[in-house]
Amino acid sequence: ALTYTLGTRTGTDVERFADSRLIIFWGCNAIASNLHLWSRAQEAKRKGAKLIAIDPYRSLTAEKCHQHIALLPGTDGALALGLMRELVVNDWLDHDYIARHTEGWPALRERAMAWTAERTAEVCGITPDEVRQLARDYGTTRPAAIRLNYGMQRAHGGGNAVRLVAVLPCLVGAWRDPAGGM
């Protein structure tokens, strides 16, 4: 299992989302459940940020984002592993951050390498191009923030899926920026 430290940060301050260049709403219908966050996301969008919703359900939030990735319920962990593989093969990693603030990355990296875009897409019910583009967006856009909500925790393996998604900001060093992280 990968463990990580965040230094003095425990999460991204919602107020800082307005400065993000990429905001991923993962299992989060912010319009219905977190209007304060949504207003910050709209401010970021007006400044040119890209908004992506990852959710099996086409919520109002998903409709208002630039992209909606409608993965199958319970496949969030697979998507996170597929993203990790794409981050590795394209070297969109913050090697310094990983070395300083994580433990166990070599073992997780090895596991993630089995999750090609094709395998991930098949399991998640999306296209390989959606996997690759999401990884490209996340791996190359700074600052990037993820808003993770409770939906995936209700599926079998949900706890591990949350852990896998929570690793993504560590891999790209998103915690370095106040408007990045999760």
C-alpha positions in Angstrom: 0.0 0.0 0.0 1.3 3.4 -0.8 1.3 5.9 2.0 2.0 9.6 1.7 2.3 12.7 3.7 1.0 16.1 2.7 3.3 18.3 4.8 1.2 20.8 6.7 -1.7 20.5 4.2 -4.7 18.2 4.9 -6.6 19.0 1.7 -7.4 21.6 -0.9 -9.2 24.6 0.5 -12.4 25.0 -1.5 -11.7 28.8 -1.7 -8.6 28.0 -3.8 -10.6 26.0 -6.4 -11.2 29.3 -8.2 -7.4 29.3 -9.0 -7.4 25.7 -10.4 -6.8 25.1 -14.1 -8.4 21.6 -14.0 -11.1 20.5 -11.6 -12.3 16.9 -11.5 -15.6 16.1 -9.8 -15.2 12.5 -9.0 -18.5 11.0 -7.9 -19.6 14.5 -6.9 -22.8 16.3 -7.8 -21.5 19.7 -6.5 -24.5 21.6 -7.7 -26.8 19.6 -5.5 -24.5 18.9 -2.6 -21.8 21.6 -2.4 -23.0 24.8 -4.0 -20.2 26.8 -2.4 -17.6 24.6 -4.2 -19.6 24.9 -7.4 -19.4 28.7 -7.4 -15.7 28.5 -7.0 -15.5 26.0 -9.9 -17.6 28.4 -12.1 -15.2 31.2 -11.3 -12.3 28.9 -12.3 -14.2 28.0 -15.5 -14.6 31.7 -16.4 -10.8 32.0 -16.1 -10.3 29.1 -18.5 -10.3 26.0 -16.2 -11.5 22.7 -17.6 -14.2 20.9 -15.5 -14.5 17.1 -15.7 -17.2 15.0 -14.1 -16.5 11.3 -13.4 -19.7 9.7 -12.4 -21.9 6.8 -13.6 -24.9 9.2 -13.2 -25.4 12.2 -15.6 -26.0 14.7 -12.8 -26.6 18.4 -13.3 -22.9 18.9 -12.4 -21.9 16.4 -15.1 -24.1 18.3 -17.6 -22.4 21.6 -16.8 -18.8 20.3 -17.1 -16.7 20.3 -20.2 -16.6 16.5 -20.1 -18.5 13.7 -18.4 -16.8 10.4 -18.1 -19.7 7.9 -17.3 -17.8 5.0 -15.9 -19.6 1.9 -14.7 -20.5 1.8 -11.0 -17.8 0.4 -8.8 -15.0 0.8 -11.4 -13.4 3.9 -9.9 -10.3 2.0 -8.6 -9.7 0.5 -12.1 -9.9 4.0 -13.6 -7.4 5.3 -11.0 -5.0 2.5 -11.8 -5.3 3.1 -15.5 -4.6 6.8 -15.0 -1.5 5.9 -12.9 -0.2 3.7 -15.8 -0.6 6.6 -18.3 1.1 9.0 -15.9 4.0 6.5 -15.7 4.4 5.7 -19.4 4.2 9.4 -20.3 6.4 10.5 -17.4 3.9 12.9 -16.1 5.1 12.2 -12.6 6.6 14.5 -10.0 9.5 12.2 -9.1 10.8 14.6 -6.4 7.4 14.7 -4.7 7.0 10.9 -4.8 10.5 10.4 -3.3 10.0 12.9 -0.5 6.4 12.2 0.4 5.3 8.7 -0.4 6.2 5.1 0.6 5.4 2.0 -1.4 5.3 3.6 -4.8 7.4 0.9 -6.6 4.9 -1.9 -5.6 1.9 0.2 -6.6 3.6 1.3 -9.8 4.1 -2.4 -10.7 0.5 -3.1 -10.1 -0.7 -0.1 -12.1 1.4 -1.1 -15.1 -1.1 -4.0 -15.8 -3.9 -1.5 -16.4 -3.5 -0.4 -20.0 -5.9 2.1 -21.4 -7.7 -0.7 -23.2 -8.1 -2.9 -20.2 -9.2 0.1 -18.1 -11.7 1.1 -20.7 -13.2 -2.4 -21.0 -13.6 -2.7 -17.2 -15.0 0.9 -16.8 -17.3 0.9 -19.8 -15.6 3.9 -21.4 -13.2 4.4 -24.3 -9.4 4.0 -24.2 -9.2 7.6 -25.6 -11.1 8.8 -22.5 -8.6 7.2 -20.2 -5.6 8.6 -22.2 -7.1 12.1 -22.4 -8.0 12.3 -18.7 -4.5 11.2 -17.8 -3.0 13.8 -20.2 -5.2 16.5 -18.7 -4.4 15.6 -15.2 -0.7 14.9 -15.8 0.0 18.1 -17.6 -2.3 20.8 -16.1 -1.3 22.8 -13.1 -2.9 23.4 -10.7 -5.2 20.5 -10.8 -7.8 19.6 -8.1 -10.0 16.6 -7.5 -13.2 16.8 -5.5 -14.0 13.3 -4.4 -17.4 12.6 -2.9 -19.0 9.6 -1.2 -20.6 7.7 -4.0 -17.7 5.3 -4.7 -17.5 4.3 -1.0 -20.9 2.6 -1.3 -19.6 0.1 -3.9 -17.7 -3.1 -3.2 -14.0 -2.2 -2.9 -15.0 1.5 -2.5 -12.5 2.1 0.3 -9.6 0.9 -1.8 -10.9 3.0 -4.8 -10.8 6.1 -2.6 -7.2 5.3 -1.6 -6.2 4.9 -5.2 -7.8 8.2 -6.3 -6.2 9.9 -3.3 -2.8 8.8 -4.6 -3.1 10.6 -7.9 -2.3 14.1 -6.5 0.8 12.7 -4.9 2.0 11.3 -8.2 1.8 14.5 -10.1 2.8 16.8 -7.2 -0.6 18.5 -7.2 -0.3 19.1 -3.4 2.5 21.6 -4.1 0.0 24.2 -5.2 -2.7 25.6 -2.9 -5.2 25.3 -5.7 -4.3 21.6 -6.4 -4.6 18.4 -4.5 -7.9 16.8 -3.4 
